[in-house]
Amino acid sequence: MQRLVTLSVFATAALAQVPTSSFPTATTSIASQTSEAASATTALDLSVEDLWDLFVGPVSTAAINTTVAATPVPSSELIPPPPLYYSPFPTGEQNPAYAKNASWSFPKDFFWGVASAAYQVEGAAKDEGRGPSIWDVLTHRVTNFVLNNNTGDITDNQYYLYKQDIARIAALGTQVYSFSISWSRVMPYGRGLVNEQALAHYDDVINTCLQYNVTPSVTLYHWDLPLYLQNLYGGWLSEDIVPDFVEYARIVFSRYGNRVGYWYTMNEPIVFCGFYPLPENYFKGTSIPPKQQPFFCGQTVLLAHSQAYHLGKQMNLTGPISFKTNGGYKIPLTNSSEDALAVQRAWDFNEGWFANPVFIDGDYPKYLKEYTSTFLRNFTDEEKAAIKGTADFFAIDAYTSAFNMAPDAGIDACLANSTGTLFPSCANSSYTYSAADGGWNIGYAADPGSPWLHFATDWVPRYMHYIYDTWHPKSIAITEFGFGVPFEELKTIKADILTDLPRRTYYREFLHAVLIAISEGVPIAGCLAWSLIDNLEWSQGFTVKFGMQYVNFSTPTLERSYKASFFEYANVFSEYLHK
């Protein structure tokens, strides 16, 4: 029998946009007063299929819709690119190779791997009982929310091709595969009904990793919020989500327990809380002012993360538990006191937002607290104690760095104008040096679709020191870093795509910077490259490429090919990982 849930929605919400003939039988209660009509609610009994039909619409399906067994990677695909390898014929190449720095080494327990996320790579949107997430609505219903209106319906079809993907990364010696589990696949409504087919699928993903001696690393939440929860109570804007997330965590922890090497509760809450406010007229409305919504989300995330962390510890999971935050080193544009203050405000409103509560005192840093105390409830003493210490290591997605400076009119003027674009952080940012310093870029720019990303590897050691000196974690793991080669989408010659020199150089220089930080005493435990394969890069769709493997999206088989960067990445560990 198909399970149903009851969903109450405002009459003016997205459901009102759907023709009434599409609705299942419902009971409607409407106030007699005309003035109250806009706030009337309707209760609908909805199946998972109803959620898809009413909120998302038709989805695309892949040509391959059964799990594909892995086949050995042909030896011809495992030949490294020049200058890592030169064939016996022809001869005559000369390469000014980098000399190995004998004083550098990764510690013997250092882990390295690659990362992905469920919505970006899995596809199989409705298959085997998955419920819709907010991203299914954003990609299908909100025109141009994603470039070219790309969706995650098929993407890399990893839901059926995971065995070959794991075999391919193992063939290059990769130690860890970090992936996320789709909450709405395991629990189609985000609560209640549990989908055994989904649990069995992830069972096999984890077991396949172990079969290939690849350590599975699991993120519980990577942005794909079950749609039902967003429309039920506002998703992360409501503390009602906390017990639902903890129950989801319990189900996953119970099922996979000690087969998982590393656990992450959340990925980049700075980013996904920044998605709020969601586009109007597609989700349940809220009375929370738009600028406050990210911070309501952040407060709820801290409560949910901390409870999930303690649950994992109570269940005696052997793998360490953390959450992934994101950011980069914040460099004052000038030596003025205003720019110095802007830098501190930038720290407080970014990394400090989640790092201070978890690693220092259970509460927000100074400048963020000054703002949130005007509308958020205070954490109780019990909540602060429960939040503090809920990460076994500091997990940071550390792609780049940037300059920070005061707004043109000054910080005080910015704080006095709550409608300003820089309010409430009142810290401006730039990727170019000041005019006095020549106006150069901080580093080579990535694809224009990722204007936030520049080749700034020379700031990585300073960033690692700052994290260690400020939040004092036991260790640091760089849980995402990567580079979108400019205009890679426009290339049509496969050999040109695979010879990804900017990304290759980025990985080598980034890892050399990590080695510098380690040599200077920063305890860095591991790193994960983004990404395993070209995939749906959220709002940029398939236009920006971060993959270390090329995916031929024009063919039904979606065949993968290694890029030179993957060999370069693996080679650095071959050179420097302590044997």
C-alpha positions in Angstrom: 0.0 0.0 0.0 1.3 3.5 -0.9 2.1 5.6 2.2 0.4 9.0 2.5 1.3 12.1 4.6 -0.9 15.1 5.4 0.5 18.4 4.3 -1.1 21.7 5.4 -0.1 24.6 3.2 -1.2 28.2 2.9 -3.7 28.8 0.1 -1.3 31.2 -1.5 1.7 28.8 -1.6 3.0 26.9 -4.6 0.2 24.3 -4.5 -2.2 27.1 -5.4 -0.5 27.4 -8.7 -1.3 23.8 -9.7 -4.7 23.2 -11.4 -7.2 21.9 -8.9 -7.9 18.9 -11.1 -4.4 17.6 -10.2 -5.1 17.5 -6.4 -6.0 14.3 -4.5 -9.1 14.4 -2.4 -8.6 16.9 0.4 -10.5 18.5 3.3 -10.4 22.3 3.2 -11.2 24.7 6.0 -11.8 28.2 5.0 -12.6 31.1 7.3 -15.9 32.8 6.7 -14.4 36.3 6.8 -13.1 37.4 3.4 -10.2 39.1 5.1 -9.0 35.8 6.5 -9.2 33.9 3.2 -5.5 34.5 2.3 -4.4 32.7 5.5 -6.7 29.7 5.2 -5.0 26.3 5.0 -5.8 23.1 3.3 -4.9 19.6 4.4 -3.8 17.2 1.7 -3.0 13.5 1.9 -0.1 13.2 -0.5 1.8 10.1 -1.7 5.5 10.4 -2.7 4.3 10.3 -6.3 1.9 13.2 -5.6 4.8 15.3 -4.3 6.6 14.7 -7.6 3.5 15.5 -9.7 2.4 18.6 -7.8 5.6 20.3 -7.0 8.2 19.0 -9.6 6.5 17.6 -12.7 8.0 15.1 -15.1 11.6 14.0 -14.7 14.1 12.6 -17.2 15.3 9.1 -16.9 18.7 7.5 -17.9 19.2 4.9 -20.6 20.9 2.7 -17.9 18.6 2.0 -15.0 20.1 -1.1 -13.4 23.3 -1.4 -11.4 26.3 -2.0 -13.7 29.0 -4.3 -12.6 32.6 -2.9 -12.5 35.0 -4.0 -15.2 38.8 -3.7 -14.9 40.2 -0.3 -15.9 42.1 -0.8 -19.2 45.9 -0.4 -18.7 45.9 2.1 -21.5 43.8 4.4 -19.4 46.3 4.2 -16.5 49.3 5.7 -18.4 50.2 9.0 -16.8 50.5 12.2 -18.9 53.8 13.8 -19.7 56.0 14.7 -17.9 55.0 12.1 -15.3 55.6 9.5 -17.9 57.3 9.4 -21.3 56.9 6.5 -23.7 60.0 4.5 -24.9 59.3 6.0 -28.3 59.7 8.6 -29.5 62.6 9.8 -27.4 64.2 13.2 -26.8 61.9 15.0 -24.3 63.6 17.2 -21.8 61.7 18.5 -18.8 62.8 21.0 -16.1 61.1 18.8 -13.4 60.4 20.0 -9.9 63.0 18.8 -7.5 61.6 16.9 -4.6 61.9 18.7 -1.3 63.4 16.2 1.1 62.2 18.1 4.2 58.5 17.6 3.3 56.3 14.6 3.9 52.7 13.7 4.7 52.5 11.7 7.9 51.9 8.0 7.4 48.3 8.2 8.7 47.4 11.1 6.3 44.4 10.3 4.2 43.7 11.4 0.7 40.7 10.9 -1.6 38.0 12.4 -3.8 34.6 13.8 -3.1 31.1 14.0 -4.6 27.5 14.8 -3.5 24.3 12.9 -4.0 22.2 15.4 -6.0 25.2 16.4 -8.1 26.1 12.9 -9.3 23.5 10.3 -8.6 20.6 11.0 -11.0 17.9 8.4 -10.7 15.7 11.2 -9.5 12.5 9.2 -8.8 13.9 5.7 -8.9 13.4 3.1 -6.1 11.3 5.4 -4.0 13.3 8.6 -3.7 11.2 11.6 -2.6 11.8 15.1 -4.1 14.2 17.5 -2.5 14.1 21.3 -2.7 16.7 21.1 -5.5 14.3 19.1 -7.7 11.9 22.1 -7.4 14.6 24.7 -7.9 15.9 23.0 -11.1 12.5 22.0 -12.6 10.2 24.8 -11.6 12.2 28.0 -11.0 13.1 29.0 -14.5 16.8 30.0 -15.0 17.6 29.3 -11.3 20.2 26.9 -12.9 22.0 27.8 -16.1 20.4 26.2 -19.1 17.8 24.9 -16.8 19.9 21.8 -16.2 18.6 19.3 -13.6 20.0 16.5 -11.5 17.5 14.0 -13.0 20.3 12.0 -14.7 23.5 13.9 -14.3 26.3 11.3 -13.9 23.9 8.4 -13.2 26.1 7.3 -10.4 23.2 5.6 -8.7 23.7 2.8 -11.2 27.4 3.4 -12.2 28.9 3.6 -8.7 30.7 0.3 -9.0 32.8 1.4 -12.0 33.4 4.8 -10.4 34.8 3.2 -7.3 36.9 0.8 -9.3 38.3 3.8 -11.3 39.4 5.8 -8.3 40.9 2.6 -6.7 42.9 2.0 -9.9 44.9 5.3 -9.2 45.4 4.4 -5.5 42.8 6.7 -4.0 42.4 5.9 -0.3 39.0 7.6 0.5 35.8 8.2 -1.3 33.7 10.9 0.3 30.0 10.9 -0.8 26.7 12.1 0.6 23.6 10.2 1.3 20.3 11.5 -0.1 18.0 12.2 2.9 14.9 12.1 0.7 16.0 8.8 -0.8 16.3 7.2 2.6 13.2 8.9 4.0 11.1 10.2 1.1 9.3 12.7 3.3 12.3 13.4 5.5 10.4 11.8 8.4 8.4 8.7 9.0 8.6 6.3 6.1 12.0 4.6 5.6 12.9 3.4 2.2 14.6 0.0 2.4 15.7 0.1 -1.3 17.7 3.2 -0.6 19.4 1.7 2.5 20.3 -1.4 0.5 21.7 0.8 -2.3 24.0 2.6 0.1 24.9 -0.7 1.8 26.3 -1.8 -1.6 28.1 1.5 -2.2 29.9 1.2 1.1 30.6 -2.5 0.6 32.0 -1.8 -2.9 34.3 0.8 -1.4 35.6 -1.7 1.1 35.9 -4.4 -1.6 38.4 -2.1 -3.4 40.2 -1.0 -0.2 38.7 2.5 -0.5 37.6 4.0 2.8 34.0 5.2 2.6 33.4 8.7 4.0 29.8 9.8 4.5 28.1 13.2 4.7 24.6 13.1 6.0 23.4 16.3 4.4 24.8 18.0 1.3 22.0 20.6 0.6 19.3 18.3 -0.8 16.6 19.0 1.8 13.5 16.8 1.6 10.9 18.9 -0.1 8.2 17.8 2.3 10.0 19.2 5.3 10.5 22.6 3.6 6.8 22.8 3.0 5.7 21.4 6.3 7.5 23.8 8.6 10.0 25.8 6.6 12.9 23.4 6.6 16.0 24.7 8.3 14.2 27.9 9.3 12.4 25.9 12.0 13.8 24.0 15.0 11.1 21.4 14.2 13.7 19.9 11.8 16.1 19.0 14.6 14.4 15.8 15.8 13.7 14.8 12.1 17.4 15.2 11.3 18.5 13.3 14.4 16.2 10.4 13.5 17.6 10.3 10.0 21.1 10.3 11.5 20.1 7.4 13.8 18.8 5.3 10.9 22.0 5.9 8.9 24.3 5.4 11.8 22.5 2.2 12.8 22.7 0.8 9.3 26.3 1.6 8.3 27.9 2.1 11.7 31.5 1.1 11.8 31.9 0.4 8.1 32.3 4.1 7.5 35.7 5.7 8.1 34.7 9.3 8.5 31.3 11.0 9.2 30.2 14.5 8.5 26.8 15.7 9.6 26.5 18.8 7.3 28.3 20.2 4.3 28.9 24.0 4.2 26.1 25.4 6.3 27.4 28.9 5.5 26.4 28.2 1.9 23.2 26.3 2.2 21.9 28.6 4.9 22.7 31.4 2.5 20.2 29.9 0.0 17.5 31.4 2.3 15.3 33.1 1.4 14.3 30.5 -1.2 12.6 31.8 -4.4 9.1 33.1 -3.6 5.9 31.2 -4.7 7.5 27.8 -4.9 7.6 26.8 -1.2 5.7 27.4 2.0 6.0 31.0 3.0 7.6 32.4 6.1 7.2 35.6 8.1 11.0 35.7 9.0 12.6 38.7 7.3 14.8 37.7 4.4 18.1 39.0 5.9 17.5 37.1 9.1 16.6 33.7 7.5 20.2 32.5 7.0 20.8 33.0 10.7 17.7 31.2 11.8 18.9 28.3 9.6 22.4 28.5 11.1 21.0 28.3 14.7 18.9 25.2 13.8 21.9 23.6 12.0 24.0 23.9 15.2 21.3 22.3 17.3 20.8 19.5 14.8 24.5 18.9 14.3 25.3 18.7 18.0 22.5 16.3 18.7 23.5 14.0 15.8 27.1 14.1 17.0 26.2 13.1 20.5 24.0 10.3 19.1 26.9 9.0 17.0 29.1 8.9 20.1 26.4 7.2 22.1 26.2 4.5 19.4 29.9 4.0 19.6 30.8 4.8 16.0 34.5 4.2 15.5 34.9 6.7 12.8 35.4 10.4 13.8 32.5 12.8 13.4 32.7 16.4 12.2 30.9 18.9 9.9 32.3 20.6 6.9 32.5 24.4 6.9 34.1 26.5 4.1 36.1 29.6 3.5 39.5 30.9 2.8 42.2 33.1 4.3 41.0 36.7 4.8 43.7 39.2 3.8 43.4 42.9 4.7 43.5 44.9 1.5 45.4 47.7 3.2 47.0 48.2 6.6 44.2 50.6 7.8 42.3 50.0 11.0 39.0 49.9 9.1 40.2 47.1 6.9 41.6 45.2 9.9 38.1 45.5 11.5 36.5 44.4 8.2 38.7 41.3 8.2 37.6 40.3 11.7 34.0 40.9 10.8 34.5 38.6 7.8 35.9 35.9 10.0 33.0 36.2 12.5 30.3 36.0 9.8 31.9 33.2 7.9 34.1 30.5 9.5 33.5 31.8 13.0 29.7 31.5 12.6 30.0 27.7 13.1 33.6 27.2 14.3 33.3 29.4 17.4 30.2 27.5 18.8 31.7 24.1 18.1 35.4 24.7 19.0 35.4 27.5 21.5 32.4 28.2 23.8 29.1 27.0 22.3 28.1 30.5 21.1 28.6 33.0 18.2 31.6 35.2 17.8 31.4 38.9 18.9 30.3 40.7 15.7 27.9 38.0 14.6 26.4 37.9 18.1 25.8 41.6 18.1 23.6 41.2 15.1 21.8 37.9 15.9 21.0 38.9 19.4 18.5 41.4 18.0 16.2 38.6 16.7 17.5 35.1 17.6 16.8 33.5 20.9 19.9 32.9 23.0 21.2 29.4 23.3 20.6 28.0 26.7 23.5 27.0 28.9 22.7 23.4 28.3 22.6 23.9 24.5 26.0 25.8 24.6 27.5 22.9 26.5 26.0 20.4 24.1 27.3 22.3 21.0 30.8 22.9 22.3 33.3 20.1 21.3 31.0 18.4 18.7 33.7 17.9 16.1 36.6 15.4 16.3 38.6 17.5 13.8 38.2 20.7 11.9 36.9 19.9 8.4 37.3 22.8 6.0 36.4 23.2 2.3 39.3 25.5 1.4 39.3 26.4 -2.3 40.7 29.9 -2.3 41.4 33.1 -0.4 40.4 36.8 -0.8 41.0 40.3 0.3 38.7 42.0 2.7 38.2 45.7 3.3 35.7 48.1 4.8 32.8 49.3 2.6 33.5 52.5 0.7 31.3 54.6 3.1 32.8 52.9 6.1 31.7 50.2 8.5 29.6 52.5 10.7 27.6 53.8 7.8 27.1 50.2 6.6 25.8 49.1 10.0 23.4 52.1 10.0 21.8 50.9 6.8 20.1 47.5 7.2 19.0 47.4 3.6 22.6 47.7 2.2 24.0 44.8 0.2 26.9 44.3 2.6 24.8 44.4 5.8 25.1 42.8 8.3 28.7 41.6 7.9 29.8 45.1 6.5 32.9 43.5 5.2 33.6 44.0 1.5 35.8 41.5 -0.5 37.9 41.5 -3.6 40.2 39.2 -5.5 42.6 41.9 -6.6 45.4 43.7 -4.8 45.0 47.4 -4.2 45.9 49.9 -6.9 48.9 50.8 -4.8 50.1 47.2 -5.1 49.5 47.0 -8.8 45.9 45.9 -8.9 46.9 42.3 -9.8 44.6 39.4 -9.2 45.3 37.3 -6.1 45.9 34.5 -8.6 44.8 33.0 -11.8 41.0 33.1 -12.2 38.8 30.0 -12.6 35.9 29.7 -15.0 33.8 32.9 -15.0 30.9 30.7 -13.7 32.9 30.5 -10.4 34.0 34.2 -9.9 34.7 33.4 -6.2 37.5 31.0 -7.2 41.1 32.0 -7.9 44.4 30.2 -7.8 45.5 31.4 -4.3 47.5 28.4 -3.1 50.3 30.7 -1.7 47.8 31.6 1.1 47.0 28.1 2.2 49.8 27.7 4.8 48.7 31.0 6.5 45.1 29.8 6.4 45.9 26.5 8.0 47.9 28.3 10.8 45.0 30.7 11.4 42.5 27.8 11.8 44.8 26.0 14.2 45.8 29.0 16.2 42.2 30.4 16.5 40.0 27.3 17.1 42.7 24.9 18.4 41.4 21.7 16.8 43.1 18.4 17.3 43.7 18.3 13.6 42.5 19.8 10.3 41.1 18.0 7.2 40.7 19.8 3.9 37.5 18.2 2.8 37.1 20.0 -0.5 39.4 21.8 -2.8 39.5 22.0 -6.6 39.5 24.2 -9.6 37.2 24.9 -12.5 39.3 25.3 -15.7 38.1 28.4 -17.6 35.8 27.7 -20.5 36.4 23.9 -20.3 32.8 23.5 -21.4 33.6 25.0 -24.8 36.3 22.6 -25.6 35.4 19.9 -28.2 38.7 18.0 -28.6 38.8 15.3 -25.9 42.6 15.4 -25.6 42.4 19.2 -24.9 39.8 18.5 -22.1 41.9 15.8 -20.5 45.1 17.9 -20.6 43.8 20.2 -17.8 47.0 22.2 -17.0 45.4 24.8 -14.7 43.7 22.2 -12.5 46.8 20.0 -12.6 49.0 22.9 -11.5 46.4 23.9 -8.8 46.5 20.5 -7.2 50.3 20.3 -7.2 50.7 23.8 -5.8 47.9 23.4 -3.2 49.4 20.1 -1.9 52.8 21.6 -1.8 51.3 24.4 0.3 49.8 21.8 2.6 53.2 20.2 3.0 54.6 23.6 4.0 52.0 23.9 6.7 52.6 20.4 8.0 56.4 21.1 8.1 55.6 24.2 10.2 53.7 22.2 12.7 50.1 22.4 11.7 48.4 19.0 12.2 46.7 18.4 8.9 45.1 14.9 8.8 44.0 14.5 5.2 42.4 16.1 2.1 39.7 15.3 -0.4 39.7 16.7 -3.9 36.6 18.1 -5.6 35.5 16.4 -7.6 35.5 12.7 -8.6 33.9 13.5 -12.0 32.3 16.4 -13.9 28.8 16.9 -12.4 25.9 19.3 -11.9 27.6 22.3 -10.2 24.4 23.6 -8.6 23.3 26.9 -10.1 26.0 26.7 -12.8 24.5 23.4 -14.1 27.0 21.6 -16.3 28.7 24.7 -17.6 31.5 24.7 -15.0 33.7 21.6 -14.8 35.5 20.6 -11.5 35.9 17.0 -12.3 39.2 15.1 -12.2 37.5 12.8 -14.7 35.7 13.9 -17.9 32.2 12.6 -18.4 30.8 12.4 -21.9 27.3 13.7 -21.3 26.4 13.3 -25.0 26.3 9.5 -24.8 23.9 7.2 -22.9 26.7 5.4 -21.2 28.2 8.6 -19.7 31.7 7.1 -20.0 34.4 8.6 -17.8 38.0 9.5 -18.7 40.8 10.5 -16.4 42.1 14.0 -16.7 45.8 14.8 -16.2 45.0 16.4 -12.9 44.0 13.1 -11.3 47.4 11.6 -12.1 49.1 14.7 -10.8 47.1 14.6 -7.6 47.9 11.0 -7.0 51.6 11.5 -7.9 52.1 14.1 -5.1 51.2 11.5 -2.6 53.3 8.9 -4.3 56.2 11.3 -3.8 55.6 12.6 -0.3 53.4 10.3 1.7 55.4 8.7 4.4 55.9 5.0 3.7 
